[in-house]
Amino acid sequence: MSQYAATVKAMEYPPQLKHKVIFQTFESLQPNEEMLLINDHDPVPLRYQFELEHPGKFTWEYVERGPSLFQVKIGRVE
Amino acid sequence: MANVEILDENSVCIHVALEDAVQMVKWAAEDIKGYASEIVTISEKMPAFDFIYFCFYAYDSARLFERLLGVDPRQYTSFSLDAPDAFFYALYGGMQALYAQAVQYATSPQEN
C-alpha cells in the first residue's frame, strides 16, 4: 500500500492545468497526509506558490531530484 | 520573437530573451484594458516568486506570453522555459509601470 494519499504526474497535464490539479489534490489531503508529485523538471515555481498560498501549512521533501525526473513528497500540516 | 523548440509531440522548450519581455510590455501598453488582469496579476505575484521563478500558468496570466510563441503551448504536457533573469525583471518593471491604470480596469468590470 502506498504511503501517499495521492500521486500527481504533472507531465500528464497541459500547462494551464498542472498547478490547478496539484493544489486541488493538496487541498483534498487530510492533515498529516502526503501526496507525491512527479515532474520532468524541478518544480521550484510551484514551491513559491505553495509558500504564497499555504504558508506554514505544507511540507516539501525531494524524493528524487533530477536530472530528468523529480519527485517531491508534499505533506499537509494541520 | 521567442524561439519555440518542439522536442516531440508532447514536449516543447521555449527560449525567450530580454527583447521578448519588452515586446510583451509594448502589447500590454497598447491594450491596457484588454490585458488588465494579466498586468495586475504579474505585477502583484512576481515578487513572491523572487521574480525569476514566476510561472505564467500559476494564476492564469499567460495570454501575453502565449502571444509571443506562435504555437499553443497548451497542446504540450511537457513544457520548459529558458529565460534569462533580465527577461523577468524587464517584464516586472514594465507591468509595474502599467499597474495603476490596469487596476482601474480590473476593478471596474462595468467599464469593460
N, CA and C atoms of all chains as a GROMACS GRO file, in nm:
protein
  570
    1MET      N    1   0.085  -0.120   0.000
    1MET     CA    2   0.000   0.000   0.000
    1MET      C    3   0.089   0.125   0.000
    2SER      N    4   0.054   0.221  -0.084
    2SER     CA    5   0.136   0.341  -0.096
    2SER      C    6   0.132   0.423   0.032
    3GLN      N    7   0.245   0.485   0.062
    3GLN     CA    8   0.248   0.576   0.178
    3GLN      C    9   0.184   0.709   0.144
    4TYR      N   10   0.150   0.727   0.017
    4TYR     CA   11   0.094   0.855  -0.027
    4TYR      C   12  -0.058   0.847  -0.044
    5ALA      N   13  -0.125   0.952  -0.002
    5ALA     CA   14  -0.270   0.956  -0.020
    5ALA      C   15  -0.307   0.981  -0.165
    6ALA      N   16  -0.215   1.042  -0.239
    6ALA     CA   17  -0.242   1.071  -0.380
    6ALA      C   18  -0.110   1.092  -0.452
    7THR      N   19  -0.112   1.067  -0.582
    7THR     CA   20   0.005   1.091  -0.666
    7THR      C   21  -0.039   1.174  -0.787
    8VAL      N   22   0.038   1.277  -0.817
    8VAL     CA   23   0.011   1.359  -0.936
    8VAL      C   24   0.132   1.352  -1.027
    9LYS      N   25   0.112   1.305  -1.149
    9LYS     CA   26   0.217   1.307  -1.250
    9LYS      C   27   0.193   1.432  -1.335
   10ALA      N   28   0.268   1.536  -1.305
   10ALA     CA   29   0.243   1.666  -1.369
   10ALA      C   30   0.261   1.661  -1.520
   11MET      N   31   0.344   1.569  -1.568
   11MET     CA   32   0.370   1.560  -1.713
   11MET      C   33   0.245   1.517  -1.789
   12GLU      N   34   0.143   1.470  -1.720
   12GLU     CA   35   0.023   1.423  -1.789
   12GLU      C   36  -0.077   1.536  -1.815
   13TYR      N   37  -0.048   1.655  -1.764
   13TYR     CA   38  -0.145   1.765  -1.775
   13TYR      C   39  -0.087   1.880  -1.858
   14PRO      N   40  -0.170   1.948  -1.934
   14PRO     CA   41  -0.123   2.068  -2.006
   14PRO      C   42  -0.091   2.179  -1.906
   15PRO      N   43  -0.011   2.277  -1.949
   15PRO     CA   44   0.041   2.376  -1.853
   15PRO      C   45  -0.066   2.450  -1.775
   16GLN      N   46  -0.178   2.479  -1.839
   16GLN     CA   47  -0.280   2.558  -1.768
   16GLN      C   48  -0.352   2.478  -1.659
   17LEU      N   49  -0.332   2.346  -1.657
   17LEU     CA   50  -0.400   2.262  -1.558
   17LEU      C   51  -0.306   2.210  -1.449
   18LYS      N   52  -0.177   2.213  -1.472
   18LYS     CA   53  -0.084   2.150  -1.379
   18LYS      C   54  -0.102   2.201  -1.236
   19HIS      N   55  -0.092   2.332  -1.220
   19HIS     CA   56  -0.098   2.387  -1.084
   19HIS      C   57  -0.236   2.365  -1.022
   20LYS      N   58  -0.340   2.376  -1.103
   20LYS     CA   59  -0.475   2.358  -1.051
   20LYS      C   60  -0.492   2.216  -0.996
   21VAL      N   61  -0.448   2.118  -1.072
   21VAL     CA   62  -0.463   1.978  -1.028
   21VAL      C   63  -0.382   1.954  -0.901
   22ILE      N   64  -0.261   2.007  -0.898
   22ILE     CA   65  -0.175   1.985  -0.781
   22ILE      C   66  -0.237   2.048  -0.656
   23PHE      N   67  -0.287   2.169  -0.667
   23PHE     CA   68  -0.344   2.234  -0.550
   23PHE      C   69  -0.477   2.170  -0.508
   24GLN      N   70  -0.555   2.128  -0.606
   24GLN     CA   71  -0.679   2.058  -0.570
   24GLN      C   72  -0.647   1.928  -0.495
   25THR      N   73  -0.545   1.858  -0.542
   25THR     CA   74  -0.505   1.735  -0.476
   25THR      C   75  -0.455   1.763  -0.334
   26PHE      N   76  -0.372   1.864  -0.321
   26PHE     CA   77  -0.321   1.901  -0.188
   26PHE      C   78  -0.436   1.937  -0.094
   27GLU      N   79  -0.531   2.014  -0.144
   27GLU     CA   80  -0.641   2.059  -0.057
   27GLU      C   81  -0.734   1.945  -0.020
   28SER      N   82  -0.728   1.834  -0.095
   28SER     CA   83  -0.811   1.719  -0.059
   28SER      C   84  -0.745   1.631   0.045
   29LEU      N   85  -0.619   1.657   0.076
   29LEU     CA   86  -0.549   1.577   0.177
   29LEU      C   87  -0.603   1.606   0.316
   30GLN      N   88  -0.600   1.505   0.399
   30GLN     CA   89  -0.630   1.524   0.540
   30GLN      C   90  -0.500   1.570   0.610
   31PRO      N   91  -0.513   1.633   0.725
   31PRO     CA   92  -0.393   1.673   0.798
   31PRO      C   93  -0.300   1.553   0.819
   32ASN      N   94  -0.172   1.575   0.798
   32ASN     CA   95  -0.065   1.475   0.813
   32ASN      C   96  -0.059   1.375   0.698
   33GLU      N   97  -0.147   1.385   0.602
   33GLU     CA   98  -0.134   1.301   0.483
   33GLU      C   99  -0.033   1.363   0.386
   34GLU      N  100   0.017   1.279   0.296
   34GLU     CA  101   0.116   1.326   0.200
   34GLU      C  102   0.076   1.287   0.057
   35MET      N  103   0.116   1.369  -0.036
   35MET     CA  104   0.098   1.337  -0.178
   35MET      C  105   0.236   1.332  -0.243
   36LEU      N  106   0.244   1.263  -0.355
   36LEU     CA  107   0.369   1.257  -0.430
   36LEU      C  108   0.350   1.331  -0.561
   37LEU      N  109   0.436   1.427  -0.586
   37LEU     CA  110   0.436   1.498  -0.712
   37LEU      C  111   0.551   1.447  -0.797
   38ILE      N  112   0.521   1.408  -0.919
   38ILE     CA  113   0.624   1.362  -1.014
   38ILE      C  114   0.628   1.460  -1.130
   39ASN      N  115   0.748   1.505  -1.164
   39ASN     CA  116   0.760   1.605  -1.270
   39ASN      C  117   0.889   1.583  -1.349
   40ASP      N  118   0.896   1.643  -1.467
   40ASP     CA  119   1.014   1.625  -1.550
   40ASP      C  120   1.114   1.740  -1.536
   41HIS      N  121   1.082   1.835  -1.451
   41HIS     CA  122   1.179   1.939  -1.417
   41HIS      C  123   1.154   1.982  -1.272
   42ASP      N  124   1.250   2.051  -1.216
   42ASP     CA  125   1.240   2.090  -1.076
   42ASP      C  126   1.123   2.189  -1.059
   43PRO      N  127   1.024   2.152  -0.978
   43PRO     CA  128   0.905   2.238  -0.965
   43PRO      C  129   0.924   2.355  -0.868
   44VAL      N  130   1.030   2.429  -0.888
   44VAL     CA  131   1.060   2.541  -0.798
   44VAL      C  132   0.948   2.646  -0.797
   45PRO      N  133   0.895   2.686  -0.914
   45PRO     CA  134   0.786   2.786  -0.909
   45PRO      C  135   0.666   2.739  -0.826
   46LEU      N  136   0.639   2.610  -0.833
   46LEU     CA  137   0.527   2.557  -0.756
   46LEU      C  138   0.551   2.575  -0.606
   47ARG      N  139   0.676   2.554  -0.564
   47ARG     CA  140   0.705   2.572  -0.422
   47ARG      C  141   0.682   2.717  -0.379
   48TYR      N  142   0.721   2.810  -0.464
   48TYR     CA  143   0.694   2.951  -0.434
   48TYR      C  144   0.543   2.974  -0.420
   49GLN      N  145   0.466   2.911  -0.507
   49GLN     CA  146   0.321   2.930  -0.500
   49GLN      C  147   0.265   2.868  -0.371
   50PHE      N  148   0.319   2.755  -0.332
   50PHE     CA  149   0.277   2.697  -0.205
   50PHE      C  150   0.307   2.791  -0.088
   51GLU      N  151   0.426   2.851  -0.090
   51GLU     CA  152   0.463   2.944   0.017
   51GLU      C  153   0.367   3.062   0.022
   52LEU      N  154   0.320   3.102  -0.095
   52LEU     CA  155   0.229   3.216  -0.103
   52LEU      C  156   0.087   3.178  -0.062
   53GLU      N  157   0.042   3.062  -0.107
   53GLU     CA  158  -0.098   3.024  -0.088
   53GLU      C  159  -0.123   2.947   0.042
   54HIS      N  160  -0.024   2.872   0.085
   54HIS     CA  161  -0.041   2.788   0.204
   54HIS      C  162   0.078   2.800   0.299
   55PRO      N  163   0.112   2.921   0.340
   55PRO     CA  164   0.231   2.937   0.424
   55PRO      C  165   0.219   2.861   0.555
   56GLY      N  166   0.321   2.782   0.585
   56GLY     CA  167   0.322   2.706   0.709
   56GLY      C  168   0.230   2.588   0.713
   57LYS      N  169   0.163   2.559   0.603
   57LYS     CA  170   0.062   2.452   0.602
   57LYS      C  171   0.106   2.330   0.521
   58PHE      N  172   0.229   2.330   0.475
   58PHE     CA  173   0.274   2.220   0.390
   58PHE      C  174   0.418   2.184   0.422
   59THR      N  175   0.455   2.061   0.388
   59THR     CA  176   0.595   2.020   0.392
   59THR      C  177   0.639   1.986   0.250
   60TRP      N  178   0.766   1.996   0.225
   60TRP     CA  179   0.819   1.977   0.090
   60TRP      C  180   0.950   1.901   0.102
   61GLU      N  181   0.954   1.782   0.050
   61GLU     CA  182   1.076   1.700   0.060
   61GLU      C  183   1.101   1.630  -0.074
   62TYR      N  184   1.220   1.651  -0.127
   62TYR     CA  185   1.255   1.585  -0.253
   62TYR      C  186   1.284   1.437  -0.227
   63VAL      N  187   1.219   1.352  -0.302
   63VAL     CA  188   1.247   1.209  -0.302
   63VAL      C  189   1.348   1.176  -0.412
   64GLU      N  190   1.336   1.244  -0.522
   64GLU     CA  191   1.429   1.231  -0.634
   64GLU      C  192   1.448   1.369  -0.695
   65ARG      N  193   1.572   1.404  -0.720
   65ARG     CA  194   1.597   1.540  -0.766
   65ARG      C  195   1.682   1.539  -0.893
   66GLY      N  196   1.620   1.494  -1.002
   66GLY     CA  197   1.681   1.501  -1.133
   66GLY      C  198   1.784   1.393  -1.160
   67PRO      N  199   1.846   1.405  -1.278
   67PRO     CA  200   1.836   1.521  -1.368
   67PRO      C  201   1.712   1.521  -1.459
   68SER      N  202   1.654   1.404  -1.481
   68SER     CA  203   1.541   1.403  -1.576
   68SER      C  204   1.407   1.384  -1.506
   69LEU      N  205   1.410   1.336  -1.384
   69LEU     CA  206   1.286   1.313  -1.311
   69LEU      C  207   1.297   1.371  -1.170
   70PHE      N  208   1.189   1.436  -1.130
   70PHE     CA  209   1.185   1.497  -0.997
   70PHE      C  210   1.061   1.445  -0.924
   71GLN      N  211   1.082   1.400  -0.801
   71GLN     CA  212   0.970   1.354  -0.720
   71GLN      C  213   0.975   1.429  -0.587
   72VAL      N  214   0.861   1.485  -0.551
   72VAL     CA  215   0.854   1.565  -0.429
   72VAL      C  216   0.740   1.512  -0.341
   73LYS      N  217   0.774   1.488  -0.217
   73LYS     CA  218   0.672   1.449  -0.119
   73LYS      C  219   0.618   1.578  -0.056
   74ILE      N  220   0.491   1.601  -0.077
   74ILE     CA  221   0.427   1.722  -0.023
   74ILE      C  222   0.326   1.680   0.083
   75GLY      N  223   0.345   1.729   0.203
   75GLY     CA  224   0.257   1.691   0.313
   75GLY      C  225   0.169   1.806   0.355
   76ARG      N  226   0.053   1.770   0.408
   76ARG     CA  227  -0.037   1.873   0.460
   76ARG      C  228  -0.022   1.879   0.611
   77VAL      N  229   0.010   1.996   0.658
   77VAL     CA  230   0.027   2.018   0.802
   77VAL      C  231  -0.106   2.066   0.858
   78GLU      N  232  -0.139   2.017   0.974
   78GLU     CA  233  -0.268   2.055   1.034
   78GLU      C  234  -0.270   2.203   1.066
   79MET      N  235   1.148   3.757  -3.137
   79MET     CA  236   1.037   3.665  -3.108
   79MET      C  237   1.092   3.541  -3.038
   80ALA      N  238   1.012   3.485  -2.953
   80ALA     CA  239   1.054   3.366  -2.880
   80ALA      C  240   1.090   3.253  -2.975
   81ASN      N  241   1.187   3.173  -2.934
   81ASN     CA  242   1.225   3.055  -3.010
   81ASN      C  243   1.160   2.933  -2.945
   82VAL      N  244   1.072   2.869  -3.019
   82VAL     CA  245   0.999   2.755  -2.964
   82VAL      C  246   1.060   2.628  -3.022
   83GLU      N  247   1.115   2.547  -2.936
   83GLU     CA  248   1.180   2.423  -2.978
   83GLU      C  249   1.087   2.307  -2.945
   84ILE      N  250   1.031   2.248  -3.050
   84ILE     CA  251   0.941   2.135  -3.030
   84ILE      C  252   1.025   2.007  -3.023
   85LEU      N  253   1.027   1.946  -2.907
   85LEU     CA  254   1.115   1.831  -2.884
   85LEU      C  255   1.051   1.701  -2.932
   86ASP      N  256   0.924   1.687  -2.906
   86ASP     CA  257   0.846   1.573  -2.958
   86ASP      C  258   0.700   1.611  -2.949
   87GLU      N  259   0.611   1.516  -2.972
   87GLU     CA  260   0.469   1.551  -2.979
   87GLU      C  261   0.414   1.601  -2.846
   88ASN      N  262   0.484   1.572  -2.737
   88ASN     CA  263   0.435   1.614  -2.606
   88ASN      C  264   0.520   1.725  -2.542
   89SER      N  265   0.638   1.749  -2.597
   89SER     CA  266   0.736   1.833  -2.525
   89SER      C  267   0.778   1.954  -2.607
   90VAL      N  268   0.786   2.066  -2.538
   90VAL     CA  269   0.830   2.189  -2.601
   90VAL      C  270   0.920   2.265  -2.505
   91CYS      N  271   1.024   2.326  -2.560
   91CYS     CA  272   1.112   2.411  -2.480
   91CYS      C  273   1.110   2.550  -2.543
   92ILE      N  274   1.080   2.648  -2.462
   92ILE     CA  275   1.064   2.785  -2.511
   92ILE      C  276   1.181   2.870  -2.463
   93HIS      N  277   1.248   2.934  -2.558
   93HIS     CA  278   1.362   3.019  -2.527
   93HIS      C  279   1.319   3.165  -2.549
   94VAL      N  280   1.331   3.245  -2.448
   94VAL     CA  281   1.297   3.387  -2.460
   94VAL      C  282   1.415   3.472  -2.414
   95ALA      N  283   1.412   3.599  -2.452
   95ALA     CA  284   1.521   3.691  -2.419
   95ALA      C  285   1.462   3.823  -2.371
   96LEU      N  286   1.550   3.913  -2.334
   96LEU     CA  287   1.508   4.043  -2.283
   96LEU      C  288   1.410   4.112  -2.377
   97GLU      N  289   1.438   4.109  -2.507
   97GLU     CA  290   1.352   4.180  -2.601
   97GLU      C  291   1.211   4.122  -2.606
   98ASP      N  292   1.197   3.996  -2.569
   98ASP     CA  293   1.063   3.938  -2.565
   98ASP      C  294   0.979   3.999  -2.451
   99ALA      N  295   1.044   4.025  -2.340
   99ALA     CA  296   0.974   4.093  -2.232
   99ALA      C  297   0.932   4.234  -2.274
  100VAL      N  298   1.021   4.301  -2.344
  100VAL     CA  299   0.989   4.436  -2.392
  100VAL      C  300   0.870   4.431  -2.486
  101GLN      N  301   0.866   4.330  -2.573
  101GLN     CA  302   0.753   4.315  -2.664
  101GLN      C  303   0.623   4.292  -2.587
  102MET      N  304   0.629   4.210  -2.484
  102MET     CA  305   0.509   4.184  -2.404
  102MET      C  306   0.460   4.312  -2.336
  103VAL      N  307   0.554   4.392  -2.290
  103VAL     CA  308   0.516   4.519  -2.226
  103VAL      C  309   0.452   4.612  -2.329
  104LYS      N  310   0.508   4.615  -2.450
  104LYS     CA  311   0.451   4.700  -2.555
  104LYS      C  312   0.307   4.659  -2.587
  105TRP      N  313   0.285   4.530  -2.599
  105TRP     CA  314   0.149   4.484  -2.628
  105TRP      C  315   0.055   4.520  -2.513
  106ALA      N  316   0.103   4.503  -2.394
  106ALA     CA  317   0.020   4.536  -2.278
  106ALA      C  318  -0.012   4.685  -2.274
  107ALA      N  319   0.089   4.768  -2.307
  107ALA     CA  320   0.069   4.913  -2.304
  107ALA      C  321  -0.029   4.958  -2.413
  108GLU      N  322  -0.029   4.885  -2.523
  108GLU     CA  323  -0.120   4.919  -2.633
  108GLU      C  324  -0.265   4.882  -2.603
  109ASP      N  325  -0.283   4.793  -2.508
  109ASP     CA  326  -0.419   4.748  -2.474
  109ASP      C  327  -0.427   4.718  -2.324
  110ILE      N  328  -0.413   4.822  -2.247
  110ILE     CA  329  -0.414   4.805  -2.101
  110ILE      C  330  -0.548   4.749  -2.055
  111LYS      N  331  -0.651   4.797  -2.118
  111LYS     CA  332  -0.785   4.749  -2.080
  111LYS      C  333  -0.799   4.599  -2.107
  112GLY      N  334  -0.757   4.556  -2.224
  112GLY     CA  335  -0.771   4.415  -2.261
  112GLY      C  336  -0.684   4.322  -2.180
  113TYR      N  337  -0.566   4.371  -2.140
  113TYR     CA  338  -0.474   4.287  -2.065
  113TYR      C  339  -0.470   4.324  -1.915
  114ALA      N  340  -0.571   4.392  -1.868
  114ALA     CA  341  -0.569   4.442  -1.730
  114ALA      C  342  -0.544   4.331  -1.628
  115SER      N  343  -0.612   4.220  -1.643
  115SER     CA  344  -0.597   4.115  -1.541
  115SER      C  345  -0.455   4.058  -1.542
  116GLU      N  346  -0.394   4.043  -1.662
  116GLU     CA  347  -0.257   3.992  -1.669
  116GLU      C  348  -0.160   4.092  -1.606
  117ILE      N  349  -0.179   4.219  -1.638
  117ILE     CA  350  -0.089   4.322  -1.584
  117ILE      C  351  -0.096   4.324  -1.431
  118VAL      N  352  -0.215   4.319  -1.378
  118VAL     CA  353  -0.232   4.322  -1.232
  118VAL      C  354  -0.174   4.196  -1.169
  119THR      N  355  -0.204   4.082  -1.227
  119THR     CA  356  -0.156   3.956  -1.168
  119THR      C  357  -0.005   3.948  -1.170
  120ILE      N  358   0.054   3.977  -1.285
  120ILE     CA  359   0.200   3.969  -1.295
  120ILE      C  360   0.265   4.068  -1.197
  121SER      N  361   0.210   4.189  -1.191
  121SER     CA  362   0.267   4.290  -1.102
  121SER      C  363   0.259   4.248  -0.956
  122GLU      N  364   0.148   4.190  -0.918
  122GLU     CA  365   0.126   4.156  -0.777
  122GLU      C  366   0.193   4.026  -0.735
  123LYS      N  367   0.201   3.931  -0.826
  123LYS     CA  368   0.250   3.798  -0.786
  123LYS      C  369   0.400   3.776  -0.807
  124MET      N  370   0.460   3.842  -0.905
  124MET     CA  371   0.600   3.814  -0.936
  124MET      C  372   0.695   3.828  -0.817
  125PRO      N  373   0.680   3.930  -0.734
  125PRO     CA  374   0.774   3.941  -0.622
  125PRO      C  375   0.774   3.818  -0.531
  126ALA      N  376   0.659   3.756  -0.513
  126ALA     CA  377   0.650   3.638  -0.426
  126ALA      C  378   0.723   3.519  -0.485
  127PHE      N  379   0.754   3.525  -0.614
  127PHE     CA  380   0.829   3.417  -0.680
  127PHE      C  381   0.977   3.457  -0.699
  128ASP      N  382   1.021   3.553  -0.622
  128ASP     CA  383   1.156   3.607  -0.643
  128ASP      C  384   1.177   3.645  -0.790
  129PHE      N  385   1.072   3.687  -0.852
  129PHE     CA  386   1.069   3.735  -0.990
  129PHE      C  387   1.105   3.627  -1.092
  130ILE      N  388   1.222   3.571  -1.084
  130ILE     CA  389   1.273   3.482  -1.189
  130ILE      C  390   1.211   3.343  -1.187
  131TYR      N  391   1.134   3.310  -1.084
  131TYR     CA  392   1.068   3.180  -1.078
  131TYR      C  393   0.919   3.190  -1.106
  132PHE      N  394   0.877   3.304  -1.156
  132PHE     CA  395   0.735   3.323  -1.182
  132PHE      C  396   0.688   3.229  -1.292
  133CYS      N  397   0.568   3.172  -1.272
  133CYS     CA  398   0.507   3.084  -1.371
  133CYS      C  399   0.380   3.152  -1.422
  134PHE      N  400   0.373   3.172  -1.553
  134PHE     CA  401   0.257   3.242  -1.610
  134PHE      C  402   0.128   3.162  -1.592
  135TYR      N  403   0.141   3.032  -1.574
  135TYR     CA  404   0.022   2.949  -1.562
  135TYR      C  405  -0.023   2.931  -1.417
  136ALA      N  406   0.053   2.982  -1.324
  136ALA     CA  407   0.014   2.966  -1.183
  136ALA      C  408  -0.116   3.040  -1.154
  137TYR      N  409  -0.134   3.153  -1.224
  137TYR     CA  410  -0.252   3.237  -1.197
  137TYR      C  411  -0.323   3.278  -1.325
  138ASP      N  412  -0.324   3.191  -1.424
  138ASP     CA  413  -0.395   3.222  -1.548
  138ASP      C  414  -0.355   3.359  -1.606
  139SER      N  415  -0.227   3.382  -1.614
  139SER     CA  416  -0.180   3.512  -1.666
  139SER      C  417  -0.087   3.490  -1.786
  140ALA      N  418  -0.122   3.398  -1.874
  140ALA     CA  419  -0.031   3.358  -1.982
  140ALA      C  420  -0.066   3.416  -2.118
  141ARG      N  421  -0.167   3.502  -2.128
  141ARG     CA  422  -0.209   3.545  -2.262
  141ARG      C  423  -0.100   3.624  -2.335
  142LEU      N  424  -0.035   3.717  -2.266
  142LEU     CA  425   0.072   3.793  -2.330
  142LEU      C  426   0.189   3.702  -2.368
  143PHE      N  427   0.219   3.610  -2.280
  143PHE     CA  428   0.327   3.516  -2.305
  143PHE      C  429   0.295   3.428  -2.425
  144GLU      N  430   0.176   3.376  -2.430
  144GLU     CA  431   0.139   3.287  -2.540
  144GLU      C  432   0.137   3.361  -2.675
  145ARG      N  433   0.109   3.490  -2.670
  145ARG     CA  434   0.108   3.569  -2.794
  145ARG      C  435   0.247   3.570  -2.859
  146LEU      N  436   0.350   3.555  -2.778
  146LEU     CA  437   0.488   3.554  -2.829
  146LEU      C  438   0.521   3.429  -2.909
  147LEU      N  439   0.453   3.321  -2.883
  147LEU     CA  440   0.508   3.191  -2.918
  147LEU      C  441   0.482   3.145  -3.061
  148GLY      N  442   0.365   3.173  -3.111
  148GLY     CA  443   0.332   3.122  -3.243
  148GLY      C  444   0.286   2.978  -3.244
  149VAL      N  445   0.293   2.914  -3.130
  149VAL     CA  446   0.234   2.780  -3.114
  149VAL      C  447   0.152   2.784  -2.985
  150ASP      N  448   0.065   2.688  -2.970
  150ASP     CA  449  -0.016   2.683  -2.850
  150ASP      C  450   0.048   2.587  -2.751
  151PRO      N  451   0.110   2.640  -2.645
  151PRO     CA  452   0.178   2.552  -2.551
  151PRO      C  453   0.083   2.462  -2.473
  152ARG      N  454  -0.046   2.493  -2.480
  152ARG     CA  455  -0.143   2.410  -2.409
  152ARG      C  456  -0.157   2.273  -2.473
  153GLN      N  457  -0.100   2.258  -2.595
  153GLN     CA  458  -0.103   2.127  -2.661
  153GLN      C  459   0.006   2.034  -2.608
  154TYR      N  460   0.098   2.091  -2.529
  154TYR     CA  461   0.213   2.013  -2.485
  154TYR      C  462   0.207   1.992  -2.333
  155THR      N  463   0.228   1.869  -2.292
  155THR     CA  464   0.221   1.840  -2.149
  155THR      C  465   0.356   1.857  -2.082
  156SER      N  466   0.463   1.854  -2.158
  156SER     CA  467   0.596   1.879  -2.102
  156SER      C  468   0.644   2.011  -2.157
  157PHE      N  469   0.664   2.105  -2.069
  157PHE     CA  470   0.680   2.245  -2.108
  157PHE      C  471   0.792   2.304  -2.024
  158SER      N  472   0.895   2.354  -2.088
  158SER     CA  473   1.001   2.418  -2.011
  158SER      C  474   1.033   2.554  -2.072
  159LEU      N  475   1.079   2.644  -1.987
  159LEU     CA  476   1.107   2.781  -2.029
  159LEU      C  477   1.252   2.814  -1.998
  160ASP      N  478   1.323   2.857  -2.100
  160ASP     CA  479   1.462   2.901  -2.086
  160ASP      C  480   1.462   3.052  -2.100
  161ALA      N  481   1.484   3.121  -1.990
  161ALA     CA  482   1.475   3.268  -1.992
  161ALA      C  483   1.583   3.328  -1.903
  162PRO      N  484   1.650   3.432  -1.951
  162PRO     CA  485   1.748   3.499  -1.863
  162PRO      C  486   1.675   3.580  -1.756
  163ASP      N  487   1.746   3.605  -1.648
  163ASP     CA  488   1.685   3.685  -1.540
  163ASP      C  489   1.634   3.819  -1.594
  164ALA      N  490   1.704   3.874  -1.690
  164ALA     CA  491   1.666   4.004  -1.745
  164ALA      C  492   1.525   4.002  -1.803
  165PHE      N  493   1.486   3.890  -1.857
  165PHE     CA  494   1.350   3.878  -1.912
  165PHE      C  495   1.247   3.906  -1.803
  166PHE      N  496   1.265   3.842  -1.688
  166PHE     CA  497   1.167   3.857  -1.581
  166PHE      C  498   1.170   3.997  -1.519
  167TYR      N  499   1.289   4.049  -1.499
  167TYR     CA  500   1.298   4.182  -1.436
  167TYR      C  501   1.243   4.291  -1.528
  168ALA      N  502   1.271   4.278  -1.657
  168ALA     CA  503   1.218   4.377  -1.752
  168ALA      C  504   1.066   4.369  -1.758
  169LEU      N  505   1.015   4.247  -1.758
  169LEU     CA  506   0.870   4.228  -1.762
  169LEU      C  507   0.805   4.288  -1.638
  170TYR      N  508   0.864   4.262  -1.524
  170TYR     CA  509   0.807   4.315  -1.400
  170TYR      C  510   0.807   4.467  -1.400
  171GLY      N  511   0.917   4.526  -1.440
  171GLY     CA  512   0.924   4.672  -1.443
  171GLY      C  513   0.819   4.731  -1.535
  172GLY      N  514   0.804   4.670  -1.650
  172GLY     CA  515   0.704   4.720  -1.745
  172GLY      C  516   0.563   4.707  -1.693
  173MET      N  517   0.535   4.594  -1.632
  173MET     CA  518   0.399   4.573  -1.579
  173MET      C  519   0.370   4.668  -1.462
  174GLN      N  520   0.472   4.694  -1.382
  174GLN     CA  521   0.454   4.788  -1.272
  174GLN      C  522   0.421   4.927  -1.324
  175ALA      N  523   0.481   4.964  -1.435
  175ALA     CA  524   0.455   5.096  -1.492
  175ALA      C  525   0.310   5.109  -1.538
  176LEU      N  526   0.250   4.997  -1.574
  176LEU     CA  527   0.112   4.999  -1.624
  176LEU      C  528   0.011   4.964  -1.514
  177TYR      N  529   0.061   4.931  -1.398
  177TYR     CA  530  -0.023   4.872  -1.293
  177TYR      C  531  -0.140   4.963  -1.251
  178ALA      N  532  -0.111   5.088  -1.224
  178ALA     CA  533  -0.216   5.176  -1.171
  178ALA      C  534  -0.333   5.187  -1.268
  179GLN      N  535  -0.302   5.201  -1.395
  179GLN     CA  536  -0.411   5.208  -1.495
  179GLN      C  537  -0.485   5.074  -1.506
  180ALA      N  538  -0.408   4.966  -1.503
  180ALA     CA  539  -0.470   4.834  -1.517
  180ALA      C  540  -0.564   4.804  -1.400
  181VAL      N  541  -0.525   4.846  -1.282
  181VAL     CA  542  -0.610   4.821  -1.164
  181VAL      C  543  -0.746   4.886  -1.182
  182GLN      N  544  -0.748   5.003  -1.241
  182GLN     CA  545  -0.875   5.071  -1.261
  182GLN      C  546  -0.968   4.990  -1.350
  183TYR      N  547  -0.912   4.932  -1.454
  183TYR     CA  548  -0.994   4.848  -1.542
  183TYR      C  549  -1.032   4.717  -1.475
  184ALA      N  550  -0.934   4.660  -1.404
  184ALA     CA  551  -0.958   4.530  -1.342
  184ALA      C  552  -1.061   4.537  -1.232
  185THR      N  553  -1.073   4.652  -1.169
  185THR     CA  554  -1.169   4.666  -1.059
  185THR      C  555  -1.297   4.734  -1.103
  186SER      N  556  -1.306   4.766  -1.232
  186SER     CA  557  -1.428   4.829  -1.283
  186SER      C  558  -1.482   4.749  -1.401
  187PRO      N  559  -1.533   4.629  -1.375
  187PRO     CA  560  -1.576   4.543  -1.486
  187PRO      C  561  -1.686   4.605  -1.571
  188GLN      N  562  -1.762   4.696  -1.512
  188GLN     CA  563  -1.870   4.756  -1.590
  188GLN      C  564  -1.816   4.846  -1.700
  189GLU      N  565  -1.686   4.884  -1.686
  189GLU     CA  566  -1.624   4.968  -1.786
  189GLU      C  567  -1.573   4.888  -1.905
  190ASN      N  568  -1.561   4.756  -1.888
  190ASN     CA  569  -1.503   4.674  -1.993
  190ASN      C  570  -1.601   4.653  -2.108
   0.00000   0.00000   0.00000
